[in-house]
């Protein structure tokens, strides 16, 4: 989720999918929007023997995506877990699935993508955020869950000779710049970026990327232009939609796939859609 474009236009990747060989891939927030588009692009690239573990809250769209990917990508094992990553029970469900799946795959490549996230109540200003439960619940889902899942995924996969481990955090311009009415979202995204920079520093053999996908044409953008408390910000989001500046999820997901294929980004870097 992005407030708006930065500078530069970039060019799109080629359309021919390249096979990556066997990969263990874990993707959160997979049932809709950017996550669903990304799953559809990744599936044909994952070679025979790969596992794609999809996590999201909503069971029905997750099951539909699972059926679609299984039908279009023979040799790919797709596993779905419908879980609320904002609570301990949901995190334990996800952990159990990772500990079952990841060690069982004879591959040296792990790809973990943290796409799940929420806006929070953007109708409120900073001074309106007075409920500790609301604040704690927001950070439990948006900060605690990616930290918890990353640690457990890396432990479950283990250190394998010649292995390639990559962790992607779906970030935002909001990780770098403050926006009125978006105190929770901005602070959550900033926290996640820094958290994964620490991972890159502590574990130099793990590739880490913070990817900001640009202002996507999703349900989140609809909320942004209808519910943002600050009138100037609300108008900004409305103008993005009216001027056709919103980005199709598949276009941005293709840029992320290209980044992963080229694998030249500095580990821990924040890379924006408009930088590419």
C-alpha positions in Angstrom: 0.0 0.0 0.0 1.5 3.3 -1.1 0.3 6.9 -0.8 1.6 7.8 -4.3 4.3 7.7 -6.9 7.9 8.7 -6.4 10.2 9.6 -9.3 11.2 7.6 -12.4 9.1 5.2 -14.4 11.1 2.0 -14.8 10.4 -0.7 -17.4 8.5 -3.9 -17.0 10.1 -7.4 -17.0 9.8 -9.9 -19.8 6.7 -12.0 -20.0 8.4 -15.4 -20.3 8.5 -17.2 -16.9 11.9 -18.8 -16.1 12.0 -22.0 -14.1 13.8 -21.5 -10.8 14.2 -25.2 -9.9 12.8 -26.7 -6.7 12.0 -23.9 -4.1 10.3 -23.8 -0.7 8.1 -20.6 -1.0 6.0 -19.2 1.8 3.7 -16.2 1.0 1.5 -14.4 3.5 -1.6 -12.4 2.5 -2.0 -14.6 -0.5 -5.8 -14.7 -1.0 -6.3 -11.3 -2.8 -4.7 -8.2 -4.3 -0.9 -8.1 -4.6 -0.4 -11.4 -2.8 -2.7 -13.3 -5.2 -1.1 -11.7 -8.2 2.3 -12.6 -6.9 1.3 -16.3 -6.2 0.1 -16.6 -9.8 3.4 -15.3 -11.2 5.5 -17.4 -8.9 3.8 -20.7 -9.4 4.9 -21.4 -13.0 8.5 -20.4 -12.1 8.7 -23.0 -9.2 10.2 -26.2 -10.6 9.0 -29.7 -10.1 9.3 -30.7 -6.4 8.7 -27.2 -5.2 6.3 -26.3 -2.3 4.2 -23.1 -2.2 2.8 -22.5 1.2 0.0 -19.8 1.1 -1.2 -18.1 4.2 -4.2 -15.8 4.6 -7.2 -15.1 6.8 -9.9 -15.9 4.3 -10.3 -19.7 3.7 -12.6 -19.6 0.6 -10.5 -17.4 -1.7 -7.4 -19.2 -0.5 -8.9 -22.5 -1.5 -9.9 -21.2 -4.9 -6.4 -20.0 -5.5 -5.0 -23.3 -4.4 -7.1 -25.1 -6.9 -6.2 -22.7 -9.7 -2.5 -23.0 -9.1 -2.5 -26.8 -8.8 -4.3 -27.0 -12.1 -1.9 -24.7 -13.9 1.5 -25.8 -12.4 2.0 -29.6 -12.5 4.7 -30.9 -10.2 4.1 -28.0 -7.7 2.8 -28.9 -4.3 0.5 -26.2 -3.0 -0.4 -26.0 0.7 -2.9 -23.4 2.1 -3.4 -22.4 5.7 -6.3 -20.1 6.7 -5.1 -18.4 9.8 -5.4 -15.1 11.6 -1.7 -14.0 11.9 -2.7 -11.3 14.4 -3.3 -13.8 17.2 -1.2 -16.5 18.8 -3.4 -19.4 17.7 -3.0 -18.3 14.0 0.7 -17.9 14.4 1.0 -21.4 15.9 -1.0 -22.8 12.9 1.4 -21.2 10.5 4.4 -22.3 12.5 3.2 -25.9 12.5 2.6 -25.9 8.8 6.1 -24.5 8.1 7.8 -27.0 10.4 5.9 -29.8 8.6 6.6 -28.6 5.1 10.0 -26.9 4.9 12.3 -29.7 6.3 10.6 -32.3 4.0 11.5 -30.6 0.7 14.9 -31.6 -0.7 15.8 -28.2 -2.0 18.4 -25.6 -1.3 16.2 -22.6 -1.9 13.9 -20.8 0.5 11.8 -17.8 -0.5 9.7 -16.2 2.3 7.5 -13.2 1.3 5.7 -11.1 3.9 2.8 -9.5 2.1 0.1 -9.6 4.9 -0.7 -6.3 6.4 -3.4 -3.9 7.4 -4.0 -0.1 7.4 -5.4 0.3 10.9 -8.1 2.9 11.6 -7.0 5.7 9.2 -10.0 7.8 10.2 -8.1 8.6 13.5 -5.4 11.2 14.1 -2.4 10.5 16.3 -4.2 12.0 19.3 -7.3 9.7 18.7 -5.2 6.5 19.2 -5.9 6.1 22.9 -6.9 2.4 23.1 -4.0 0.2 24.0 -5.8 -3.0 22.8 -6.3 -1.4 19.3 -2.6 -0.4 19.1 -1.3 -3.7 20.4 -3.5 -5.7 18.0 -2.3 -3.6 15.1 1.4 -4.3 15.9 0.7 -7.9 16.7 -0.5 -8.5 13.1 1.8 -6.1 11.3 5.1 -6.4 13.2 5.1 -9.4 15.6 3.8 -11.9 13.0 6.5 -11.3 10.3 9.2 -11.4 13.0 7.8 -14.6 14.5 7.3 -16.3 11.1 10.7 -15.4 9.7 12.5 -16.8 12.8 10.5 -20.0 12.7 10.8 -20.4 8.9 14.6 -20.0 8.9 14.9 -22.4 11.8 12.6 -25.0 10.1 14.5 -24.8 6.8 17.8 -24.9 8.5 21.3 -24.1 7.2 21.9 -26.3 4.1 25.2 -26.5 2.2 25.0 -24.2 -0.8 21.5 -23.1 0.1 19.9 -19.8 -1.0 17.6 -18.2 1.5 15.7 -15.0 0.6 13.3 -13.0 2.8 11.1 -10.3 1.2 9.1 -7.7 3.2 6.4 -5.9 1.2 7.1 -2.3 2.3 5.8 1.1 1.4 6.8 4.7 1.0 5.2 5.0 4.4 8.2 3.2 5.9 10.3 6.3 5.0 7.9 9.2 5.1 5.1 10.3 7.5 1.5 10.8 6.4 -1.3 12.4 8.4 -3.9 10.0 9.8 -1.6 7.1 9.1 0.3 6.9 12.4 -0.2 3.1 12.8 0.5 2.2 9.2 3.6 4.4 8.8 5.1 3.2 12.1 4.3 -0.4 11.3 6.0 -0.2 7.9 9.0 1.6 9.3 9.4 -1.0 12.1 9.3 -3.8 9.6 11.9 -2.2 7.3 14.3 -1.8 10.2 13.6 -5.2 11.5 14.6 -6.8 8.2 17.6 -4.6 7.9 18.8 -6.0 11.3 18.2 -9.5 9.8 20.4 -8.6 6.8 23.1 -7.4 9.1 23.1 -10.4 11.5 22.8 -13.0 8.7 24.9 -12.0 5.7 24.2 -15.3 4.0 20.5 -14.5 3.9 19.2 -12.2 1.1 16.8 -9.6 2.4 14.7 -7.2 0.4 12.2 -4.5 1.5 10.1 -3.9 -1.7 7.6 -1.0 -1.9 5.1 -2.0 -4.6 3.8 1.5 -5.4 0.1 2.8 -5.1 -1.7 -0.4 -6.0 -5.3 -0.6 -7.3 -6.7 -2.6 -4.4 -9.3 -2.6 -1.7 -6.8 -0.8 0.5 -6.7 2.1 -1.8 -10.5 2.3 -1.8 -10.3 2.5 2.0 -7.6 5.2 1.7 -9.6 7.5 -0.5 -12.9 7.0 1.5 -11.8 6.7 5.1 -8.6 8.7 5.6 -9.3 11.2 8.3 -7.1 14.0 7.0 -9.0 15.8 4.2 -5.9 16.7 2.2 -4.7 13.1 2.3 -8.1 11.8 1.4 -8.2 14.1 -1.7 -4.7 12.9 -2.6 -5.8 9.3 -2.8 -8.9 10.3 -4.7 -6.8 12.2 -7.3 -4.5 9.1 -7.7 -7.5 7.1 -8.7 -9.1 9.8 -10.9 -5.8 10.4 -12.8 -5.2 6.7 -13.5 -2.0 6.6 -11.4 -2.9 3.4 -9.5 -0.7 0.4 -10.4 -2.1 -3.0 -11.4 -1.0 -5.6 -8.9 0.4 -7.9 -11.6 2.6 -5.1 -13.0 4.2 -4.4 -9.6 4.4 -8.2 -8.8 6.3 -8.7 -12.1 8.8 -6.1 -11.0 9.4 -7.9 -7.7 9.9 -11.2 -9.6 12.4 -9.5 -11.8 14.3 -8.2 -8.8 14.4 -11.8 -7.4 15.6 -13.3 -10.7 18.3 -10.7 -11.1 19.3 -10.9 -7.4 21.6 -7.9 -7.5 20.0 -5.7 -4.8 22.0 -5.0 -1.7 20.7 -7.2 1.1 18.4 -5.2 3.4 17.8 -2.6 0.8 14.5 -0.7 0.4 13.6 -0.8 -3.3 10.6 1.1 -4.6 8.5 0.3 -7.7 9.5 3.6 -9.2 13.2 2.9 -8.6 13.3 0.0 -11.1 
